[in-house]
């Protein structure tokens, strides 16, 4: 079997497919097989080579979404917000970041706050 020269591309393909499916079907209703079916030739083994579980994929998506935008650091600079306002601030900033053309890998859905 040939070794993949670009594992980061494979990981990105997996995360993109998973993100799309989690948004469309929901996390609970998305299976690893659903993700495989979106990956044009990749196998379940390829997914399990990079991720131990669906939960690990979700964690990677969360880390990717929030580390790039650094929304938590921005939120800490806001004064006078209660807990709910802080949560709303983080969600709005993250949504704004990921819907700009240079940052959006796929269209993201936003829940009104």
C-alpha positions as CSV (number, residue, x, y, z in Angstrom):
1,X,0.0,0.0,0.0
2,X,1.4,3.4,-0.9
3,X,2.2,5.8,1.9
4,X,0.2,9.1,1.9
5,X,2.7,12.0,1.3
6,X,0.2,14.6,2.5
7,X,-1.6,13.3,5.7
8,X,-2.7,16.9,6.6
9,X,-4.7,16.9,3.3
10,X,-6.5,13.7,4.3
11,X,-7.2,15.1,7.8
12,X,-8.6,18.3,6.3
13,X,-10.9,16.2,3.9
14,X,-12.2,14.2,6.8
15,X,-12.8,17.3,8.9
16,X,-14.6,19.1,6.0
17,X,-16.8,16.1,5.4
18,X,-17.6,15.6,9.1
19,X,-18.3,19.3,9.6
20,X,-20.8,19.4,6.7
21,X,-22.5,16.2,7.9
22,X,-22.7,17.3,11.5
23,X,-24.3,20.6,10.4
24,X,-26.7,18.8,8.0
25,X,-27.7,15.7,10.0
26,X,-26.5,16.5,13.5
27,X,-23.6,14.8,15.4
28,X,-25.8,12.0,16.8
29,X,-27.2,11.1,13.4
30,X,-23.9,11.0,11.5
31,X,-21.9,7.8,11.4
32,X,-18.3,7.2,10.5
33,X,-19.7,5.4,7.4
34,X,-21.5,8.6,6.4
35,X,-18.2,10.4,6.5
36,X,-16.5,7.7,4.5
37,X,-19.2,8.0,1.9
38,X,-18.3,11.7,1.4
39,X,-14.6,11.0,0.9
40,X,-14.3,9.9,-2.7
41,X,-12.1,6.8,-2.3
42,X,-10.9,7.0,1.2
43,X,-11.7,4.1,3.5
44,X,-12.9,3.7,7.1
45,X,-9.3,2.6,7.8
46,X,-8.0,6.0,6.7
47,X,-10.3,7.8,9.1
48,X,-9.3,5.5,12.0
49,X,-5.7,6.0,11.1
50,X,-6.1,9.7,11.9
51,X,-8.9,9.7,14.4
52,X,-9.8,7.1,17.1
53,X,-13.5,7.9,17.1
54,X,-16.3,10.3,15.9
55,X,-15.8,12.1,19.2
56,X,-12.2,12.8,18.4
57,X,-13.2,14.2,15.0
58,X,-15.6,16.6,16.8
59,X,-12.9,17.6,19.2
60,X,-10.6,18.4,16.3
61,X,-13.3,20.5,14.6
62,X,-13.8,22.4,17.9
63,X,-10.1,23.0,18.3
64,X,-9.8,24.1,14.7
65,X,-12.8,26.5,14.8
66,X,-11.9,28.2,18.1
67,X,-8.1,28.3,17.9
68,X,-8.1,30.2,14.5
69,X,-10.5,32.8,15.6
70,X,-9.1,33.2,19.1
71,X,-12.5,34.3,20.2
72,X,-12.0,33.4,23.8
73,X,-9.1,35.8,24.1
74,X,-11.2,38.5,22.6
75,X,-14.0,37.7,25.0
76,X,-11.7,38.1,28.0
77,X,-11.1,41.7,26.9
78,X,-14.8,42.5,27.1
79,X,-15.8,44.0,30.4
80,X,-19.2,43.9,32.1
81,X,-20.6,40.8,30.4
82,X,-22.4,38.1,32.3
83,X,-22.0,34.4,31.5
84,X,-24.8,34.3,28.9
85,X,-23.5,37.4,27.2
86,X,-20.0,36.0,27.1
87,X,-21.3,32.8,25.5
88,X,-23.2,34.8,22.9
89,X,-20.1,36.9,22.2
90,X,-18.0,33.9,21.6
91,X,-20.6,32.3,19.3
92,X,-21.1,35.4,17.3
93,X,-17.4,36.1,16.9
94,X,-16.8,32.5,15.8
95,X,-19.6,32.7,13.3
96,X,-18.3,36.0,11.9
97,X,-14.9,34.6,11.5
98,X,-16.0,31.5,9.7
99,X,-18.4,33.2,7.4
100,X,-15.8,35.6,5.9
101,X,-14.8,34.4,2.4
102,X,-11.1,33.9,3.3
103,X,-12.0,31.6,6.3
104,X,-15.1,29.7,5.2
105,X,-14.3,26.2,4.0
106,X,-18.0,25.4,3.7
107,X,-21.1,27.5,4.4
108,X,-21.9,27.4,8.0
109,X,-25.3,27.6,9.6
110,X,-25.9,30.1,12.4
111,X,-28.4,29.7,15.2
112,X,-30.0,33.1,16.0
113,X,-29.0,34.3,19.5
